[in-house]
Amino acid sequence: MDQDLVAAALAAAEQHGKDVADVPLSAIATAAGISRSTLIRRLRGSRARLDEAVRQAGIDPGGRPPVRERAIEAAATLIARDGLGAVTMEAVAAAAHCSPTSLHAVFGSRDGLLATMFDRYVPVPDLEALAADPPERIEDMVHAVYAALAEAFAREPRVLPAIFGDLLTRPDGTAARMLKANLPRMFASLGTLLTTQIQAGRLRPLPLPLLIQLMIGPMAGHMLLRPVLQDGLGNVLPPVEAVARTFAEAFIRATAP
């Protein structure tokens, strides 16, 4: 197998953000500067020969997650390890084993990549799903919100704590922009959940921003500090589920009509 065809296949895969096995032969032919019929003739009619040549070059022609998934995971790992400042398109491309061109084709820009990654690691989609089918009992509603928060803070890589760290050190930085962009969605979901309970007479009609802060503030603060507290205090902290129950009971008592 001519190495120029292998190089063309790899170039086309990077350009389209796909594995070699998923790239159309017409795209590979374009990258090689030949016609599709010429490519098929040089492959002797078998796509498998090209895939095998790519494999012999030390690259899996297929079976890897798509560039999109690899990039999201790579960006999350970089943020958790080195902070938001470490996330450049070049660094993510290197960690995801793809090219910056592929990332631009999939996400458009660094902000597009970060926005997609944030949506994966922040609890906003979980809260939206909860608001679409809310529990009737206030206790169940608050517990469900706390479960979503706890899962988001504990999810590996630990992106959400890194986001808060960037927010505290750079109030006008990337984390602030992304959180501002997501706040309307989060407040809409929590507002729907809380307004339903207010209308049912289970909560006092406090201003929604304050009511939201009263509900999520203690749990978010605990999950943010929990790793440090565990390292410093040992195993004296209650399990997360017990913490959630305690904070839920406190919130319900504090906001009862």
C-alpha positions, -999 to +999 in steps of 0.1 A: +000+000+000+014+034-010+021+056+020+006+086+002-028+069+004-023+063+041-013+099+046-043+111+026-067+089+047-053+103+079-055+139+066-091+134+055-100+118+089-086+148+108-103+173+085-137+157+089-133+148+126-140+111+120-121+079+122-105+067+090-130+039+087-159+064+087-144+088+061-160+084+026-136+072-001-144+104-021-130+125+008-098+104+009-095+107-029-098+144-027-071+145+000-049+124-022-055+146-052-069+117-073-104+107-084-125+082-065-123+057-093-085+059-093-085+054-056-107+023-058-084+009-085-053+015-064-070-002-035-079-031-059-115-026-050-111-033-013-115-006+014-102-032+039-067-029+024-066+008+033-078+002+068-052-025+073-024-002+060-035+025+085-035-001+113+000-012+103+011+025+106+002+023+143-032+040+141-066+024+147-087+031+117-119+028+136-135+020+169-123+051+188-148+076+201-155+104+177-134+135+178-162+154+196-163+129+225-125+127+228-122+165+228-148+170+255-131+144+277-097+159+270-109+195+278-125+183+310-093+165+321-072+196+314-095+219+333-097+196+363-059+192+364-045+226+353-075+250+353-094+267+325-063+287+314-048+254+301-076+248+277-064+259+243-074+243+210-038+231+205-037+215+240-070+198+236-061+185+201-029+170+214-047+153+243-075+141+221-051+128+194-067+150+167-058+182+149-069+218+158-086+219+124-108+190+135-118+208+166-127+240+147-148+219+123-167+203+152-170+231+177-162+263+158-141+279+184-126+275+219-158+290+234-179+265+214-158+236+228-161+249+264-198+255+261-203+219+249-181+206+277-198+227+304-232+213+293-218+178+300-204+186+334-227+211+350-261+201+365-282+223+342-295+195+319-304+174+350-323+203+365-341+209+332-352+172+331-364+175+368-384+206+360-400+189+331-413+161+354-413+176+389-419+155+421-451+164+439-437+164+474-414+192+483-390+169+502-386+148+470-380+179+449-353+193+472-336+159+475-336+155+437-320+189+433-293+181+458-287+147+442-281+165+409-257+190+426-238+163+444-234+142+413-222+172+393-196+182+419-183+147+423-182+138+386-148+129+373-129+148+360-138+174+386-147+202+362-173+220+384-149+227+413-123+240+388-149+263+373-157+278+407-120+282+413-116+301+381-147+322+389-133+332+423-099+342+409-110+358+377-145+373+380-144+384+344-128+353+330-140+323+310-158+306+338-178+338+346-188+341+309-199+304+307-218+305+340-236+337+330-246+320+298-260+291+317-277+310+345-309+317+327-314+280+320-306+270+356-328+297+371-357+288+348-356+252+359-352+259+396-378+287+393-403+263+378-397+238+406-400+264+434-430+283+419-449+250+418-443+245+455-452+282+463-485+279+444-493+247+463-487+266+496-457+246+507-431+275+504-432+311+514-434+334+483-399+348+487-381+364+458-370+335+435-333+345+433-331+344+471-351+312+474-328+296+449-297+307+468-312+294+501-318+260+485-286+254+466-261+275+485-254+251+515-252+220+494-230+236+467-207+250+493-204+216+511-196+197+479-171+223+469-152+221+502-159+184+509-126+170+495-106+195+516-126+188+547-122+151+542-084+154+539-082+177+569-107+160+592-106+124+582-138+103+581-159+125+605-180+139+577-214+123+572-221+106+538-233+129+511-268+114+513-270+123+550-257+158+543-283+163+516-311+152+540-299+176+567-297+206+543-331+197+528-348+196+562-332+229+571-343+245+539-379+233+542-381+245+578-366+279+569-390+285+540-422+269+553-453+292+552 
